[in-house]
């Protein structure tokens, strides 16, 4: 660089990038930015939804962490803590407001008839199986590959007959993704 101190030139070096590589006016480093509402929520449901054991009058019982917190606040309020009393009362008012009937809001009722002893209704939320052709009368449940692998691993030294293997293959959603054991004959 030149030794004269004209206002346009300056020394380029550590933490002094050339002007040509700087962001131009209106240009941003991360134009899309962080998506709105991402990683700025506190996981209250994960923490307050956990079950904890409390002891009342010598007996233990399981309650959610939120309920245990409210019980603790109420106990402090009854002991004379005015801040705890205000917080407990505001929590009670908020709970009452949530429970108020919402007139004018349409609710959708889904009626599911469950066969006694059937586990199909539990398999889908647990992602152990998926319903194929769900809107047809011929809809059927198909097991996910990972649950088939886990079940076969639990067999240990046990083996399935060829007919049982065919049944497992038909019940698996994507049999080509399953890592079948060495003794498996249907591949």
DRENMI-918067 format. One record per residue (C-alpha): residue in three letters; x, y, z. Coordinates in pm, 1 decimal. Each point is the difference from the previous one (the first is absolute). Layout:
BEGIN
<gukol r="ala" east="X" north="Y" up="Z"/>
...
! end
This chain:
BEGIN
<gukol r="unk" east="0.0" north="0.0" up="0.0"/>
<gukol r="unk" east="111.1" north="355.1" up="-41.0"/>
<gukol r="unk" east="132.2" north="206.5" up="285.4"/>
<gukol r="unk" east="-227.0" north="296.7" up="-65.2"/>
<gukol r="unk" east="-307.8" north="18.3" up="219.7"/>
<gukol r="unk" east="-276.9" north="38.3" up="-253.2"/>
<gukol r="unk" east="-340.6" north="-74.8" up="149.8"/>
<gukol r="unk" east="-75.5" north="-287.6" up="-240.7"/>
<gukol r="unk" east="289.7" north="-232.1" up="72.5"/>
<gukol r="unk" east="87.5" north="-175.2" up="321.2"/>
<gukol r="unk" east="229.3" north="-280.0" up="112.1"/>
<gukol r="unk" east="-128.3" north="-349.5" up="-82.7"/>
<gukol r="unk" east="87.9" north="-275.5" up="245.8"/>
<gukol r="unk" east="-122.4" north="-191.2" up="300.9"/>
<gukol r="unk" east="-366.7" north="89.6" up="62.9"/>
<gukol r="unk" east="19.0" north="264.9" up="-273.2"/>
<gukol r="unk" east="-134.6" north="-156.2" up="-320.1"/>
<gukol r="unk" east="26.3" north="178.3" up="-332.9"/>
<gukol r="unk" east="-300.3" north="218.6" up="-76.9"/>
<gukol r="unk" east="-72.0" north="-196.8" up="-315.4"/>
<gukol r="unk" east="-75.5" north="-317.3" up="201.5"/>
<gukol r="unk" east="-218.6" north="165.4" up="261.4"/>
<gukol r="unk" east="-374.5" north="-32.6" up="-8.8"/>
<gukol r="unk" east="-153.2" north="257.7" up="-228.7"/>
<gukol r="unk" east="-273.7" north="224.2" up="130.2"/>
<gukol r="unk" east="-322.2" north="-201.8" up="26.3"/>
<gukol r="unk" east="180.3" north="-334.7" up="-24.6"/>
<gukol r="unk" east="-25.8" north="-235.9" up="296.2"/>
<gukol r="unk" east="219.1" north="-286.9" up="114.8"/>
<gukol r="unk" east="-295.4" north="-227.8" up="65.4"/>
<gukol r="unk" east="-288.5" north="125.1" up="-214.5"/>
<gukol r="unk" east="-249.2" north="-266.3" up="104.5"/>
<gukol r="unk" east="98.2" north="23.2" up="364.3"/>
<gukol r="unk" east="-110.2" north="-235.4" up="271.7"/>
<gukol r="unk" east="-352.5" north="-134.6" up="-62.3"/>
<gukol r="unk" east="-258.6" north="171.2" up="215.6"/>
<gukol r="unk" east="-93.6" north="-185.3" up="314.6"/>
<gukol r="unk" east="291.3" north="-237.6" up="-16.0"/>
<gukol r="unk" east="204.7" north="-81.4" up="309.0"/>
<gukol r="unk" east="-137.8" north="290.9" up="193.0"/>
<gukol r="unk" east="-275.6" north="-189.2" up="177.2"/>
<gukol r="unk" east="64.5" north="-136.4" up="344.5"/>
<gukol r="unk" east="-98.3" north="-369.3" up="10.6"/>
<gukol r="unk" east="-255.1" north="41.4" up="278.9"/>
<gukol r="unk" east="-202.2" north="-300.7" up="-112.8"/>
<gukol r="unk" east="303.7" north="-227.3" up="9.0"/>
<gukol r="unk" east="95.1" north="109.6" up="350.2"/>
<gukol r="unk" east="-338.5" north="56.5" up="161.0"/>
<gukol r="unk" east="-154.8" north="-305.5" up="-165.0"/>
<gukol r="unk" east="239.9" north="-242.1" up="170.7"/>
<gukol r="unk" east="-131.0" north="-219.7" up="277.8"/>
<gukol r="unk" east="143.6" north="52.7" up="346.7"/>
<gukol r="unk" east="-63.8" north="-179.6" up="327.1"/>
<gukol r="unk" east="-131.0" north="206.2" up="289.4"/>
<gukol r="unk" east="-64.4" north="-103.2" up="357.3"/>
<gukol r="unk" east="-315.6" north="123.9" up="173.3"/>
<gukol r="unk" east="-97.8" north="-115.2" up="346.9"/>
<gukol r="unk" east="248.6" north="-287.3" up="-18.5"/>
<gukol r="unk" east="-130.3" north="-140.9" up="-329.9"/>
<gukol r="unk" east="173.2" north="40.6" up="-334.4"/>
<gukol r="unk" east="-174.9" north="74.5" up="-327.6"/>
<gukol r="unk" east="96.9" north="90.8" up="-354.9"/>
<gukol r="unk" east="-96.3" north="343.0" up="-137.7"/>
<gukol r="unk" east="125.1" north="220.3" up="-280.1"/>
<gukol r="unk" east="272.0" north="251.1" up="78.1"/>
<gukol r="unk" east="-246.5" north="282.2" up="-73.5"/>
<gukol r="unk" east="-245.3" north="-134.5" up="257.8"/>
<gukol r="unk" east="279.1" north="-46.5" up="254.6"/>
<gukol r="unk" east="112.2" north="358.9" up="-59.4"/>
<gukol r="unk" east="-353.8" north="131.9" up="54.0"/>
<gukol r="unk" east="-37.7" north="-209.1" up="316.6"/>
<gukol r="unk" east="328.6" north="142.6" up="129.2"/>
<gukol r="unk" east="-112.3" north="355.3" up="-82.9"/>
<gukol r="unk" east="-330.9" north="-56.6" up="178.8"/>
<gukol r="unk" east="179.4" north="-137.5" up="305.1"/>
<gukol r="unk" east="225.4" north="307.4" up="10.4"/>
<gukol r="unk" east="-301.4" north="228.5" up="-46.1"/>
<gukol r="unk" east="-180.6" north="-162.8" up="292.2"/>
<gukol r="unk" east="315.8" north="43.3" up="208.4"/>
<gukol r="unk" east="-24.2" north="376.4" up="-53.3"/>
<gukol r="unk" east="213.8" north="68.5" up="-307.1"/>
<gukol r="unk" east="-193.9" north="276.6" up="-177.4"/>
<gukol r="unk" east="196.9" north="-25.5" up="-327.3"/>
<gukol r="unk" east="-75.3" north="-372.1" up="-17.4"/>
<gukol r="unk" east="-367.8" north="75.3" up="73.8"/>
<gukol r="unk" east="-19.4" north="248.8" up="-288.8"/>
<gukol r="unk" east="172.1" north="-243.1" up="-236.4"/>
<gukol r="unk" east="-224.9" north="-288.8" up="105.6"/>
<gukol r="unk" east="-313.4" north="213.0" up="-43.4"/>
<gukol r="unk" east="106.7" north="115.6" up="-346.4"/>
<gukol r="unk" east="70.1" north="-362.8" up="-98.2"/>
<gukol r="unk" east="-347.2" north="-101.1" up="122.8"/>
<gukol r="unk" east="-161.0" north="286.1" up="-196.2"/>
<gukol r="unk" east="191.5" north="-99.8" up="-313.7"/>
<gukol r="unk" east="-114.2" north="-360.8" up="39.8"/>
<gukol r="unk" east="-362.1" north="115.5" up="42.6"/>
<gukol r="unk" east="23.9" north="212.3" up="-314.7"/>
<gukol r="unk" east="125.9" north="-297.7" up="-197.1"/>
<gukol r="unk" east="-284.4" north="-219.8" up="123.9"/>
<gukol r="unk" east="-271.4" north="252.4" up="-93.1"/>
<gukol r="unk" east="-219.3" north="-130.0" up="-282.0"/>
<gukol r="unk" east="84.9" north="156.4" up="-333.2"/>
<gukol r="unk" east="-332.0" north="67.9" up="-167.4"/>
<gukol r="unk" east="-6.5" north="33.2" up="-375.1"/>
<gukol r="unk" east="303.6" north="-220.4" up="-52.4"/>
<gukol r="unk" east="-58.5" north="-310.7" up="-205.3"/>
<gukol r="unk" east="148.4" north="-318.7" up="135.5"/>
<gukol r="unk" east="74.7" north="-308.2" up="-202.7"/>
<gukol r="unk" east="-76.9" north="-329.5" up="162.4"/>
<gukol r="unk" east="183.7" north="-302.6" up="-129.6"/>
<gukol r="unk" east="-154.1" north="-328.0" up="94.5"/>
<gukol r="unk" east="227.1" north="-301.3" up="-11.3"/>
<gukol r="unk" east="-138.2" north="-343.4" up="69.6"/>
<gukol r="unk" east="269.6" north="-211.6" up="158.4"/>
<gukol r="unk" east="-16.4" north="-375.4" up="3.8"/>
<gukol r="unk" east="68.3" north="-134.4" up="349.8"/>
<gukol r="unk" east="358.4" north="-121.1" up="19.9"/>
<gukol r="unk" east="102.1" north="188.8" up="-315.9"/>
<gukol r="unk" east="324.3" north="196.7" up="13.3"/>
<gukol r="unk" east="-38.3" north="171.2" up="-338.2"/>
<gukol r="unk" east="-101.9" north="332.7" up="151.8"/>
<gukol r="unk" east="323.1" north="8.9" up="203.5"/>
<gukol r="unk" east="237.9" north="-111.2" up="-276.5"/>
<gukol r="unk" east="-34.5" north="308.0" up="-221.7"/>
<gukol r="unk" east="66.1" north="270.3" up="263.3"/>
<gukol r="unk" east="301.2" north="-200.9" up="118.0"/>
<gukol r="unk" east="117.6" north="-21.8" up="-363.9"/>
<gukol r="unk" east="25.4" north="-375.9" up="18.7"/>
<gukol r="unk" east="-238.1" north="-51.4" up="-291.7"/>
<gukol r="unk" east="-174.0" north="193.7" up="-273.9"/>
<gukol r="unk" east="-349.3" north="-39.6" up="-137.8"/>
<gukol r="unk" east="6.0" north="-69.3" up="-373.4"/>
<gukol r="unk" east="-291.4" north="122.4" up="-215.6"/>
<gukol r="unk" east="-151.8" north="163.5" up="306.0"/>
<gukol r="unk" east="-321.3" north="115.2" up="-171.3"/>
<gukol r="unk" east="-91.5" north="-334.7" up="-152.1"/>
<gukol r="unk" east="-185.5" north="-284.9" up="159.0"/>
<gukol r="unk" east="301.1" north="-218.3" up="-77.4"/>
<gukol r="unk" east="234.5" north="214.4" up="211.3"/>
<gukol r="unk" east="259.0" north="-196.8" up="191.8"/>
<gukol r="unk" east="281.0" north="70.1" up="244.0"/>
<gukol r="unk" east="358.4" north="-67.1" up="-108.9"/>
<gukol r="unk" east="289.0" north="-22.5" up="246.9"/>
<gukol r="unk" east="295.6" north="235.2" up="-30.9"/>
<gukol r="unk" east="337.6" north="-164.6" up="-77.5"/>
<gukol r="unk" east="162.7" north="102.0" up="328.9"/>
<gukol r="unk" east="-263.7" north="-176.6" up="211.6"/>
<gukol r="unk" east="38.9" north="-318.0" up="-207.0"/>
<gukol r="unk" east="377.6" north="10.7" up="53.8"/>
<gukol r="unk" east="-48.5" north="52.2" up="373.7"/>
<gukol r="unk" east="-241.7" north="-292.5" up="23.1"/>
<gukol r="unk" east="235.5" north="-229.8" up="-191.4"/>
<gukol r="unk" east="289.1" north="103.8" up="225.0"/>
<gukol r="unk" east="-205.0" north="-99.3" up="305.1"/>
<gukol r="unk" east="-38.5" north="-352.5" up="-137.5"/>
<gukol r="unk" east="362.4" north="-73.1" up="83.7"/>
<gukol r="unk" east="73.3" north="-354.0" up="-119.1"/>
<gukol r="unk" east="-363.6" north="-61.4" up="-93.8"/>
<gukol r="unk" east="-93.1" north="-45.9" up="-364.8"/>
<gukol r="unk" east="-319.9" north="56.1" up="-193.9"/>
<gukol r="unk" east="-143.9" north="-252.7" up="-240.1"/>
<gukol r="unk" east="-30.8" north="88.4" up="-368.1"/>
<gukol r="unk" east="-373.8" north="62.0" up="41.7"/>
<gukol r="unk" east="62.7" north="233.1" up="295.0"/>
<gukol r="unk" east="264.7" north="182.4" up="-202.4"/>
<gukol r="unk" east="-252.6" north="53.8" up="-281.9"/>
<gukol r="unk" east="-245.0" north="146.2" up="251.4"/>
<gukol r="unk" east="264.7" north="238.7" up="134.6"/>
<gukol r="unk" east="95.0" north="105.7" up="-354.6"/>
<gukol r="unk" east="-364.3" north="75.7" up="-86.8"/>
<gukol r="unk" east="-47.8" north="195.5" up="324.0"/>
<gukol r="unk" east="308.8" north="217.9" up="-54.9"/>
<gukol r="unk" east="-52.2" north="333.6" up="-173.7"/>
<gukol r="unk" east="334.2" north="1.1" up="-185.2"/>
<gukol r="unk" east="157.6" north="-345.2" up="28.1"/>
<gukol r="unk" east="294.6" north="98.4" up="-223.0"/>
<gukol r="unk" east="119.2" north="244.5" up="270.1"/>
<gukol r="unk" east="11.7" north="-261.6" up="277.0"/>
<gukol r="unk" east="339.5" north="-143.2" up="93.3"/>
<gukol r="unk" east="-105.1" north="-363.5" up="9.8"/>
<gukol r="unk" east="199.3" north="-245.6" up="215.3"/>
<gukol r="unk" east="236.4" north="-249.7" up="-164.6"/>
<gukol r="unk" east="-236.9" north="-293.2" up="57.1"/>
<gukol r="unk" east="-287.7" north="176.4" up="-181.7"/>
<gukol r="unk" east="-93.7" north="-192.1" up="-316.2"/>
<gukol r="unk" east="-262.0" north="238.3" up="-151.5"/>
<gukol r="unk" east="194.7" north="293.3" up="-149.3"/>
! end
